Each structure stands twice: as C-alpha cells, then as structure tokens.
C-alpha cells in the first residue's frame, strides 16, 4: 500500500499542474480575456466578429499576446505585444520590447466589430475622433477568475 501511494504521488508531481495559472478576466457585454498559457493571452467575445464575411465565424477579437487593456461601455482598446518564433517553433515576446513590438486594437462592442492592428499614432488619432482618453491597465493588475 505504501508503494502504491508513493507511485500515485510521484505521478501527480511528474505530470505537473498545467492549466493552474490559466484564467479568465470578464470585461463588458460578454467579452473576456482568456489566458491559455504564459504568452497566449487573447480577447474573445460571446458573439462572432462582425467582419462582413458570411462564411467565417470567429470569436477571437484580439490575438496573443494581449498585454494591457482599457474599456468603457462602448469600446475595448487592447495593447498587443507581438510574439516571434524562437527558432524551435515556440512563439515568445521580445526580451526588451520597443514601441514597434506593439499593436493596438479597438473593439466596438455593440457592433461586434474590431479594428486593428493599429500603430500607436493610428490609435491616438482614432481615440481622439472617438472622444476617449485611453489609459491602459496591464493584464497583471486586473481581477482574474479561475
């Protein structure tokens, strides 16, 4: 019996706890941020993206890696850090990201529409036209749900 318990404990330790660090962050109107791994942090919606293509159903609004967000009742603005292949087929963020390593996305929630990727200048121009002042909150500072 002692060996059986030791075997079970060993299997549990060796198999690890994959997924324990994964989480969901709820936003407005059925939108959410899902963390599926360290760098796979994306924004999804309950309704598919309205991209005017009838044969495409896509619930992914912003691809990985979402680094920060801002939102109100109408819009979600996301800051995306670009991932690059490390030569072994694994995508990782740059070690020292510059402004060129980020893109920005605007989700108009009531229409299920997404605009992006945008440069910082394009985001600033669009934000001004929309009359919003975007102050990003890093993902790490948002309330997470298991």
N, C-alpha and C positions, 0 to 999 in steps of 0.2 A: 504494500500500500504506500509506503514511504517513497519508493521509486516511482510509482505512478503519479503521485502529487508533484514530485520533483520534475518529471517529464512534462506534465501539464504546465507548470510554472516556466520551465525552460522554453517551451513552445510559445507561450504568451510573450515572454521577453524578446525572443528572437523575431517574432512576427511584427513587433513594434506596435505603435499606436497611430498608424496612418489615418488621417482624417480628423484627429482630435483638435488640430489647430484651425480647421476649416470653420467658416462662419458665414452668416448672412447679416446684412445691415438693411433694414427696411427704410425706404425713402417714401415719397408721397405717391398716391394713386397707383399702387400695385407695382412700383418699381423697386428694385433691390440690388444691392451689391453682394455678389457671391464670391467668396474666397475658396477656390478649389485646391490650391497649393500655394506655395510661397510667392510665386510670380503670376499665378492665374487668378487675378482679381478683376472681375468684369461686372458690367451693369446689364441686367436683364429686366424685361417687363412682362406683365401678365398677358398683354396683347402683343401681336406681332408688329414689327416695324412697318410703318406705312411708307413703302418705298415705290408705290405705284406699279409694282410688278405682281400680277395676279398669280403667277405660278411659284412664287417664292414665299415661304413662311419662315421668318427669322425673329426670334425673341431676344437675340443678342444686340444690345444697343451700343455698347462700348466694349471693344476687345481689350485684352490684357495689355498692360498692367495698369489698372486704374490706381493712381497714386493719391489723388485728392478730389474732393467734390464741393460743390455749392449748390443749393437748391432753394426754391420758394414754391408757391402754389402752382406756378405755370411752367417753370423750367428747371432742368437739372443741367449743370455745367460740370463736365468731368475733365480732369487733367490726367493724361495718359503718358506713362513712361514707356518708351519703345524698348522692346526686347530684341536681342540679337543672338544668333546662333553662336555657340561657343566652339564649333567645330566638331562636336560629338553629337550634334542633333538636339542639344538642350538649349532652350532659349533662356537668356538671363539679361537683366538690366546692365547697362554700363556701370563700371565701378565708380566713376566720377562723372555723373550726368551733367551735361550743359543744356542751355536753353533749346538747342537743336534736337535734343533727345526727347522732347515732349511734344505732344499734340493735344488739341483741345476739342471737345465735342459739346454740342448744345442739343439737348433733348427737349422738344416741345411736348409736354406730357398729354395735353388734351387732344392733340392730333396724332400722337404716337409717331412723331417724325424726329429724325436725328440728322444733324448737320455736322459733318466732320469727315476726316480730320482737318483741323484748322491750325494755323500758326498763331502765335501769341498776338501778333498785330491784327490778324483777322478776328480773333476772339475779342480784342479790345474794341474794334470797330463795331462788331455785331452787338456787344454788350451796351455800347453807347446808344446804338439805334433802338435797342430794346428797353433802354432806360433802367438798366440794372447795374449795381455795383458788386462785382464778384470778388469775394474774399474766400479763398479755398480753405477747407478743413482737411488735414491729412487723414487718410483712412484709419490710421492707428488710433486717432482720437475720437472715433465715432463709436456709439454703443453697438456691441455685437450680440447676435443671437446664435446659439449653438445650432 
